[in-house]
Amino acid sequence: MDLLFYKDAYQKSCEAVITFAQNGSIRLDQTIFYPTGGGQPGDSGWIELENGDKILITEARKGESHEDIVLHLEEGPPLPAVGVKVIVHLDWERRYGHMRIHSCLHLLCASVVGDVTGGQISAAKGRLDFNLPDTAIDKIALEDKINQLIEEDHPITMDWISDEELDNNPSMIRTMSVKPPRGSGKIRLVKIGENVDLQPCGGTHVKSTGEIGKIKIGKVENKGKQNRRINLTFAD
């Protein structure tokens, strides 16, 4: 399966051929749909058939292998046959919200000194949990720092390294709860600016921090003896 979202996270639709269709799920020969994983929800959207009928996609999930993505469908018309050509469309507004929040969480990660123990992304808000024993968070200072990084409009770029290269640079891994996606022989890196942030990540991101827009830091919650949960949302 060709994972088109790695090549262009801004692609909103594509042609594809159905390779599997059974029990409310479909596989395609190529896909723009990011699957649930790493705290980022799976994409939703619809499949357009040649006769104009639409089949709603409720969630994309990972299949049996690294490059296997299963599209789970809303109950409706009978599934098309294997070999049928279709056009697939993203719920772009939802996906773009995920991209903006995900990129912003990388800025949050870069702005707080501490290992990340968990996280969650939605189209309008996100949060990270940090291992920060006895650490007070200055919400105003943190919000100002992240908004400054956003306003500076740093480029966000992607690169790939081998499993061995990552093993030789373990400090790149900031997330304790989510391990970098392995299994394909290479690991994707997300870089922000020249030296703002660099870490393994399989999710979708915007092209520059300026696309994120101004954010607000919400609640800072204690989630155990050492865990501090930092919530953020879009300001507008």
N, C-alpha and C positions, 0 to 999 in steps of 0.2 A: 504493500500500500504506500502510495506517495503522499507524504505529509506536507501539504502545500503551505500550511500555516507557519512552518519553519522558514520557508523561502520568502513569504510575503504575508505578514500578519494583517495587512490591510485588504487582502483579497476578500471580497464579499460574496462572490458566487463562483461556481465552476461547473464545467461539464464532467460527468463521471459515468462509469458503467457499474451496474450492480453485480457483485460477485457472490453475495449470499443474502437470502431473504427468508426468514423463518421466525416464528414465535415472537412477533412484534419487534424484530430487530433487523437491521440491514448493514451490510458491509459494502464498501465501494472500492474501486481500484485506486482512487485518489480522493483526498478530502481536505476541506478547509476547516473542519470542525476540530477544535481543541478538546481533548477528553478530560474529564474530572481528574485532578491530581495536583499535588503540591500546594493545596489550599485554594486553587483556582477552580471554579465550577466549570463543568463541561458546557460546551456551546449548545445552543438551541437554534431552531430555524425551521426550514421546510424543504421538501423535495418536490420539484416540479416535473410532472410526467409529460410525455409528448402530446397527450390530449388536453393538457391544461390543468388536469387534476393536481391537487396538492396533498402531500402527506406531511403532517407536522412531526418534527423531531423534538422530543422533549429533553433529551440529554445525550451527549456523546461520552462514552466511557472507554477505558482501555480494555483491550481484548486479551488474548492469550500471550501475545508477544509485545515487544517494545513498539513495533510499528503496526500493530493491529488495533483498529479503533472500531467500536460497535456503536451504531446510531440506534438509540431506543426511540420507538415511535408511539405516538398517541393512537389509541384505538380508532379505527375508521375504515377506509376502503381496503379491499384485499391488497396484499403486497404484490408489487410487480415481480416479474420473473427474473431469474439470473440472466445476465447478458443485456438487459434493457438499458438504454442510454437515458440519463436524466440530467437535470440541472439542479444543483443544490444551492440553497441560499442561507446565509447567516442571519440571525437576529443581530444586526450590526450594532445597534445602539447598546444592547446589553454587552456584547463582546467588547466594544470600545470602552465602556465603563470598566470592565475587568482589566483591560490593558492599562488604563490610566491609574487605577488603584494599585495594580501589581507593581508598576514602575515606582509609584510613590512609596510603597512598602519597602522597596530597595533603598530609597532615600532615608526612610525611617531607620532601617537596619544599619545604614552607614552613619547615622547620627547618634546612635546609642551604643555605648561600649558594653557588650554583654552577649552571650550566646542566645540565639533564638530557639525557643522551646515549642513554638506553635504559631499558627497564623491562619487567617481566613480572609477571603476576598469576596466581595459582591460588586454589583455594578455601581454602587454609590458610596460604599464605605468599606473599611478593612481594619484589621488589627493584627498586631504581633505580640507574642508573649516572650518576655526576656527573663533570663536567669540573672536577677539583680538583687542579691541579698543586701539588705540595709542600704539601699540606694534611693535617694529622693529624686523624683523627676520634676524638673522645672518645665511645666507645660508651655508657658509663654515663650521661654527661650527656645524650646524644641520646635514649636510651631514656627517661630521666626526663622530658625535655621533652615527648616525644610522649605518654607516658602521662598527663601532667598535662593536655594539651590534650584527650585522650580523656575524662578524669575530669570536666573542666569542662563537658562535654556541650554543645558549641557546635552550633547548628542548621546544617544543610547544605541550601542552597536552590539553585534553578536559575533562570536568566534567559537571554534571547536578545539578541544584538546583530547588527548587519549586518556584512558583510565590510569595508565602508568604516570602520566604527567600530573594528574590530580593527586594520586597517591604520594607523589614527591612534593606536593604543595598543599598539605592538609589545612593550612590556615585559610585557604579560600572558602572552606565550608563553614558557613555561619549558622546553619540550621541543624539543630540536634534532632528534631522530630521528623524532618523530611530529608531523605538522602538524595543526592544528585541522581538523575535518571541514568542508569547503566544498562548494558545489555546489547548496545549497538556497536560497541568498540570505540565510541567517541562520546564526549560529554560537551554539552553546549554551555558557553560562558556568556553572561550578560555584563557589558561594561558601560558605566555611566561616566562621561567626561574623561579627562586624562587620569584623574586619580580620585574621583568621588566614590566609586564602588566597582568591585569586580567579584563576581561569584557565579558558581554553577546554577543554572536555572533552565527548566524546560518550558516555562510559560510564555505567554504572548505579552509584548511590550510596545509602548509608543516609541516614536523615532527620536524624541527629545523631551527633556523634562518640562519645557514650556507648554507642551500639550496637556500636561496633567491639570493645570489650573490651580488656583489658590485652594489651600486645604485648611481644615481646622483640626486641632487635637481635641478629642473628646475626653471620656473618662480614662483615668489611669487607675486600674483595679489591682488589688492584691489577690492573687490566685494561688495561695500556698505560701510556705515559708520563704521561698526565694523568687517565685514567679511574679512578674509585674506585667499586666496586660495594658497595652497602649492602643487606644482606638482612634481612628481618624476618619473624617468625612470630607467631601467637597464643601467649600465655603459657600458656593452659590447653588 
